[in-house]
Amino acid sequence: CFRGYLSTTRHRVFINVCFVGIGFSLQLPWSCITDNVAHWRDSLSSDAFQLFVALYNAPGLVILLLQLLLDSGGEILLGVRRAYIIRGIFTIPSLVLLAAAPGIIQILFGVSGMPTMISMLVETTLLGVMVGAAHGWFYSLASRFHPGAVHFLLIGLSLAQVVVAVMVNIFDLNQLEDNFQFYIICGIFVAIASILYFLLLCSPAAVVRLDVSPVLQSQLSLAATTTTTTTTVTTPTIIPTDTTTTTTTYGSSSSSSGVPAVF
């Protein structure tokens, strides 16, 4: 029993660590932009950050509605675990590239100017699409594991903000070289953390929770549960009947019950 407890605990810890990494990779690209507000205001425009926020949040509702309509059909067609693997192949490399993109944009077009402004508007729009899709998929994935998995996903989101806040104080983001290094390192962090997503989906825990059909899961749980059958024996009830007969013959009486007749 103790060995089984340790095995279960190790699986639970592994799942929790994976979801911390998933949440970290989900939040880090946007935190790298939002924690650099002063740089965008000084180099591009005073309204640049407001435009970034609007374009980042605008696609979210549309993406979630599309997921609501299409996700269940994809899972039926491909299988749940395979569908999540394909979703990760689609979103995670995009998150890595979009995390490093602001540094690459500024190297190509300069710190300020219209090409940089337009490129950053496209960057934040694409980031909003990818993060909106990943939010729906990653939260849905966490809900298929134990109830605490969603909490560890949220821990990863908060951890990304802390890491970016520390990095902002280390790098001088007004310098082009430091700015480039800052975003490249953010992209590397997202790539490292995202590996945990695929490790989770290839783990035995994911195979059991995602590949096994709900019908088979219910059958396994029924087989594991011992049931006792109670047999009720019905005893027939005999109702006694009075069979005493009395015969009177010319002044004499006799009883078949064996009781002497009273004259």
Phi, psi and omega in degrees: 000319180295321178295319177296325178295317179296319179297316178297320180295318179297318178297319180295318178296317179299315179298317181296316179297319179299318182287332172297315178296322179296314178297323179297312181292334181285323187268332190300315183301318180286324177297326178297330178277315185290331180277003179243035187299315183300322180295316180292323180293319183282325186269330184251288184196156178292336180261005186298315185293322178298322177294321178300315182296318180297314182288332178289320185272340185299317184285348189303312184294319180296318180297316181295322177294320177296320177296321179299325182276327192252336190296317183296323178294321177294322179291325177292321183287316187260339193096148189295309185294318179296323178297319179291326177296315179296321177298319178295320177297328181282318189267319191293313175301326177295319178296322179296313181294319181289333176292323181272347188300318181302321177294319179293320179299317182288331174291321183283317189248355182097169182288326183232171178117163183295319178301322178293319180297312180296318180297321179289327175294319176294319179300312182290327177294313178295322178296322177297322178294312183293316181291323177298317178293317182294324178302310180298316183289317185289322176293321177297320178296317181297325181292343179276351176258205183288158186302331181284353183296324179296323179296321179289331172297319178293325176300318178297321177298316180290322180298323179299319180295322179293316181298317180295321179299322177293316181295325179298325179281342179276316184266147172267097188286354173280345176269132185300317182295315178296322179298316179298313180298322180301311183285328176294318178296323177298318177297321178295318178299318179296319180296317181295315181293328183289338178301328180297333178298312182285328175297321179296315183290339177267000183279158177301327180299320179289324179298316181293316187278335186250326183274329181284129182290153178302325179296315180292324177299318179293324178294321178294321179292325177291322179292329181280345183266127178274131180244142178251137181254125180259125180258126181258123180260124180262119179266124180294143181261126181261119180267117181292143179239143181275116183251021182287130176236143181241131181239130179246125180229104173046061173087358176240148182231140177228149181235136180277357180275357179087002178272128181302138178287146179260124179271000000 
